Amino acid sequence: MSYIDGFVIAVPNANREQFIEHARTFDAVFVEFGAIRVVECWGDDVPDGKVTDFRRAVQATQDESVVFSWIEWPDKATRDAGMEKIMQDPRMPGPGDMPFDGKRMIFGGFVPVVSLPG
């Protein structure tokens, strides 16, 4: 079964095009190292919650949008091997080279339990 890496970040609205170009460039590296699919989604309908929400989770300011992304891998072994290669790849940007604050990124690996259609 596939394996999913999920991410939520806050991106300054002024950096939208820079973020899209960044994603096009570096998401291709994930695919090169085994990812099946990479999806980057710019927040469009991200409501404020009463207790918590996406914006609070990443401390998004009024001039930032929330981006929700995921990487689909064929399995966890491919993901682990791919991520190891990615972390060693000199093409990958450093923390100061990204169009967002990586310290506020939320991320994790997930095992799908329901997938429709399946």
N, C-alpha and C positions, 0 to 999 in steps of 0.2 A: 504494500500500500504506500501511497505517496507520503511525503513529509513536507510540512509547511513552516517557513520562517515568516513571522508577522512583525510589522513595524508601524509605529505611529510617531510622527514628528511634526513640529511646528516650523513652517517655512515663511519667512517674510514675503508679503505679497509682492514687494518690489523685486524679489528674486525668483518669481515664478518661471520665467523663460530660462533663466540660468539653471534652475532646478531641473526643468524638463531636459535640457541639454545634458546636464550631469547624469540624469537617470538613463538617458539613451546611451550614453557612453559607457557607464559602469555597469548597467544591468546586462549589457552584452557580455561582460566578463563572467557574470554568474552563469549565463547560458553556455558560454565556452567551457566552463568547468562543471557542467552537468545539470544545471537547472532546466526544468521543462518549460517553465513560464515565469515571468516576472510582471507584476501588475502594480502600477503607481496610480493612486487615485487622489485628485485634488478635492478637498472638502467643498461641498456644495450646500448641503443641508445638515449642518452639525449643530444641533440645539444645545443650549445650556441646560444642564441637569439640576436637580434640587440637591443632590448629595455629591455626585461626581459626574464627569463627562470627559469627552475627548480633549476639549480645550484645557480644562484644569489639569488633566493627566500629564500634559506636556508643557504646561505653563504658557500657553499661547497668549500673546498680547493682541490688542485690537488690530494691529497692522500685520498680523500673521494668519495664515490659513493652516488647517490641519491636513496632513497628508497621511493616508492609510495605504499601506503597501504590503504585498506578500510575494514570496518566492516559493514556487512549487518545485519540489525535487522528486525524483522517482522513488526514493527511499532514504532513510536516515543515513545509511552507510555512504551513499553518493553525496548527500549533504555534508557530512562530516569531512569527507575527502575534499570536496569542492571548497568548503569554507577554509580548510587548512591551506589550500593552494591560493585562494583569494587573499588571505592575510599575508602571504609571502610575496604576492605579485606587486612589482614596483609601479604598475599602472594605477593601483588603487590610491585614492587621495588620502592625505593626512587629515586630522581633525580640523585644522585651520583652512583647509582647501575646499570645504563643503559649503554649499549655499544655505546652510541651516546650522543650528547649534546642536551638534551631536550629543552633547551632555544631557539634553532633554529628550532624547530618543527613548522610546519604550520598544523593546523587542523580545522575542522569545521563539522557541521551536515548539511545534504542535503536531500531534498525531491525529489525523482525521478519524472521527468516529461515525460520522454520517456524511454521505456524499450523494447528492441527487443531480441528475440521473446517475445511476451507478451501475 
